[in-house]
């Protein structure tokens, strides 16, 4: 017997994004958004539409990438094979985007909740922007999870041939 301790066995695979992590992240971001708005709304300018456009553009880009990647991994006719390093990058992008989407959705939900209860006209004017940001963030989460799922290798061996 050797006296050296055995190194723990490492698992090099990346785990799927945990929905519970996304939910907790969103809840914390909602609380932060609510608190920030309740203390500083009177000093803030009108909510900008640019974050909504960025989140929506990212969601569309990742959805297109998910569709393309899925077809390439499954080797659909006419589709070139995908590089393994590219798939690893797509998974990293998907995991990061899902987290950013959860943060944005939670923050936006906190804003929508606070704005809906505020009786001022300025708050009512900001509700559509915050609501659109919430929808765009939810779409980004969905697209990111789809991209992550698209990067998986098919289980059945004949699925690659289709």
C-alpha positions as CSV (number, residue, x, y, z in Angstrom):
1,X,0.0,0.0,0.0
2,X,1.2,3.4,-0.8
3,X,1.0,6.2,1.7
4,X,0.1,8.9,-0.8
5,X,-3.5,10.1,-0.8
6,X,-5.4,9.3,-3.9
7,X,-6.5,12.2,-6.0
8,X,-10.2,12.7,-6.3
9,X,-11.6,11.5,-9.6
10,X,-12.5,14.4,-11.7
11,X,-15.4,14.6,-14.1
12,X,-14.5,16.8,-17.1
13,X,-18.0,17.1,-18.4
14,X,-20.1,20.3,-18.1
15,X,-23.3,19.9,-16.2
16,X,-26.6,21.2,-17.6
17,X,-27.8,24.5,-16.4
18,X,-29.8,24.1,-13.2
19,X,-33.3,25.6,-13.4
20,X,-33.2,26.2,-9.6
21,X,-30.1,28.3,-10.0
22,X,-31.8,30.4,-12.6
23,X,-34.9,30.8,-10.4
24,X,-32.9,31.8,-7.3
25,X,-30.9,34.2,-9.4
26,X,-34.1,35.8,-10.8
27,X,-35.6,36.1,-7.3
28,X,-32.6,37.8,-5.9
29,X,-32.4,40.2,-8.9
30,X,-36.1,40.9,-8.5
31,X,-35.6,41.9,-4.9
32,X,-32.6,44.1,-5.9
33,X,-34.6,45.8,-8.7
34,X,-37.5,46.4,-6.4
35,X,-35.3,47.9,-3.7
36,X,-33.2,50.1,-6.1
37,X,-36.3,51.5,-7.7
38,X,-38.1,52.2,-4.4
39,X,-35.1,54.2,-3.2
40,X,-34.1,56.1,-6.3
41,X,-37.0,56.2,-8.8
42,X,-37.6,59.9,-8.5
43,X,-34.0,60.6,-9.5
44,X,-34.0,58.3,-12.5
45,X,-34.6,59.2,-16.1
46,X,-37.2,57.3,-18.3
47,X,-36.3,53.6,-18.7
48,X,-34.4,53.1,-22.0
49,X,-35.4,50.6,-24.7
50,X,-31.8,49.7,-25.6
51,X,-31.6,46.7,-23.1
52,X,-34.8,45.3,-24.5
53,X,-33.3,45.4,-28.0
54,X,-30.0,43.8,-26.9
55,X,-31.8,41.0,-25.0
56,X,-34.1,40.3,-28.0
57,X,-31.2,40.3,-30.5
58,X,-29.2,37.9,-28.3
59,X,-32.3,35.6,-28.0
60,X,-32.8,35.6,-31.8
61,X,-29.0,35.0,-32.4
62,X,-28.9,32.1,-29.9
63,X,-32.1,30.5,-31.2
64,X,-30.6,30.6,-34.8
65,X,-27.3,29.1,-33.5
66,X,-29.2,26.4,-31.6
67,X,-31.1,25.4,-34.7
68,X,-27.9,25.3,-36.8
69,X,-25.9,23.5,-34.2
70,X,-28.5,20.8,-33.6
71,X,-28.7,20.1,-37.3
72,X,-24.9,19.9,-37.6
73,X,-24.4,17.7,-34.6
74,X,-27.1,15.3,-35.9
75,X,-25.4,15.5,-39.3
76,X,-28.5,16.4,-41.3
77,X,-27.9,16.1,-45.1
78,X,-26.1,19.1,-46.5
79,X,-24.8,20.4,-43.1
80,X,-21.1,20.4,-42.4
81,X,-19.9,18.8,-39.2
82,X,-19.4,21.1,-36.2
83,X,-16.0,21.5,-34.6
84,X,-15.9,20.2,-31.0
85,X,-14.2,23.3,-29.7
86,X,-17.0,25.4,-31.2
87,X,-19.6,23.3,-29.4
88,X,-17.7,23.9,-26.1
89,X,-17.8,27.6,-26.8
90,X,-21.5,27.4,-27.6
91,X,-22.2,25.7,-24.3
92,X,-20.3,28.3,-22.4
93,X,-22.2,31.0,-24.2
94,X,-25.5,29.3,-23.5
95,X,-24.7,28.9,-19.8
96,X,-23.7,32.5,-19.5
97,X,-26.7,33.8,-21.4
98,X,-29.1,31.8,-19.3
99,X,-27.6,33.4,-16.2
100,X,-27.7,36.9,-17.7
101,X,-31.3,36.3,-18.8
102,X,-32.3,35.2,-15.3
103,X,-30.7,38.3,-13.8
104,X,-32.4,40.5,-16.4
105,X,-35.8,38.8,-16.1
106,X,-35.7,39.0,-12.3
107,X,-34.6,42.6,-12.3
108,X,-37.3,43.5,-14.8
109,X,-39.9,41.6,-12.8
110,X,-38.9,43.6,-9.8
111,X,-39.3,46.8,-11.8
112,X,-42.7,45.8,-13.3
113,X,-44.0,44.9,-9.8
114,X,-42.9,48.2,-8.3
115,X,-44.0,50.3,-11.2
116,X,-47.4,48.7,-11.3
117,X,-48.0,49.7,-7.7
118,X,-46.7,53.3,-8.1
119,X,-49.5,55.7,-8.8
120,X,-47.6,58.3,-10.8
121,X,-47.8,58.8,-14.6
122,X,-44.1,58.4,-15.0
123,X,-44.3,55.0,-13.5
124,X,-47.2,54.0,-15.8
125,X,-45.1,55.2,-18.8
126,X,-42.2,52.9,-17.8
127,X,-44.3,49.8,-17.4
128,X,-44.2,48.8,-21.1
129,X,-40.5,49.1,-21.3
130,X,-39.9,47.0,-18.1
131,X,-42.5,44.5,-19.3
132,X,-40.8,44.2,-22.7
133,X,-37.5,43.7,-21.0
134,X,-39.0,40.9,-18.9
135,X,-40.3,39.2,-22.1
136,X,-37.0,39.6,-23.9
137,X,-35.1,38.2,-21.0
138,X,-37.4,35.2,-20.8
139,X,-36.9,34.6,-24.5
140,X,-33.1,34.8,-24.0
141,X,-33.3,32.2,-21.2
142,X,-35.4,29.9,-23.5
143,X,-32.9,30.4,-26.4
144,X,-29.9,29.8,-24.2
145,X,-31.4,26.6,-22.8
146,X,-32.3,25.4,-26.3
147,X,-28.7,26.1,-27.4
148,X,-27.3,24.2,-24.5
149,X,-29.6,21.3,-25.3
150,X,-28.7,21.4,-29.0
151,X,-25.0,20.9,-28.1
152,X,-25.6,17.5,-26.6
153,X,-24.5,14.4,-28.5
154,X,-27.5,12.3,-29.5
155,X,-28.1,9.2,-27.3
156,X,-28.9,6.7,-30.0
157,X,-26.1,5.8,-32.4
158,X,-28.2,5.9,-35.5
159,X,-29.4,9.5,-34.8
160,X,-26.2,10.9,-36.3
161,X,-26.9,9.2,-39.6
162,X,-30.3,10.9,-40.2
